[in-house]
């Protein structure tokens, strides 16, 4: 679900993963149609990093 959000509304993804400042910057970038593609790529990359960080945190607890 978050991957779909990252592609359609990249700025919203940053708010769901707890990075509101990046979300605001991404929204400014996304306002232009040219900036939509870099914003979506950035959001997908950030989602990947977020998932990796979550897995590392879970591994440290176990």
C-alpha positions in Angstrom: 0.0 0.0 0.0 2.8 2.4 0.9 4.4 1.7 -2.5 1.3 2.8 -4.3 1.2 6.0 -2.1 4.9 6.6 -3.0 4.1 6.5 -6.7 0.8 8.5 -6.7 1.3 10.9 -3.8 5.0 10.9 -2.9 4.7 13.7 -0.4 2.1 11.8 1.7 4.5 8.8 2.1 7.0 10.9 4.0 4.3 11.8 6.5 3.4 8.1 7.0 7.0 7.2 7.8 7.5 10.1 10.2 9.5 12.5 8.0 7.2 15.6 7.7 10.0 18.0 6.7 10.9 15.8 3.7 7.2 15.6 2.9 6.9 19.3 2.6 10.0 19.5 0.4 8.6 16.7 -1.7 5.3 18.5 -2.0 7.0 21.6 -3.3 8.9 19.4 -5.8 5.8 17.6 -6.8 3.8 20.7 -7.6 5.6 20.9 -10.9 4.9 18.1 -13.3 8.6 17.7 -14.1 9.3 17.3 -10.4 6.8 14.5 -10.0 9.1 11.8 -11.3 12.1 12.7 -9.1 9.7 13.0 -6.1 8.3 9.5 -6.8 11.8 8.0 -7.1 12.8 9.7 -3.9 9.7 8.4 -2.1 10.3 4.8 -3.3 13.9 5.0 -2.2 13.0 6.4 1.2 10.4 3.7 1.7 13.0 1.1 0.9 15.4 2.6 3.5 12.5 2.8 6.0 11.7 -0.9 5.6 15.4 -1.8 6.0 15.6 0.3 9.2 12.5 -1.4 10.5 14.0 -4.9 9.9 17.3 -3.9 11.5 15.4 -2.6 14.6 13.4 -5.8 14.9 16.6 -7.9 14.6 18.3 -6.0 17.4 15.3 -6.6 19.7 15.5 -10.4 19.1 
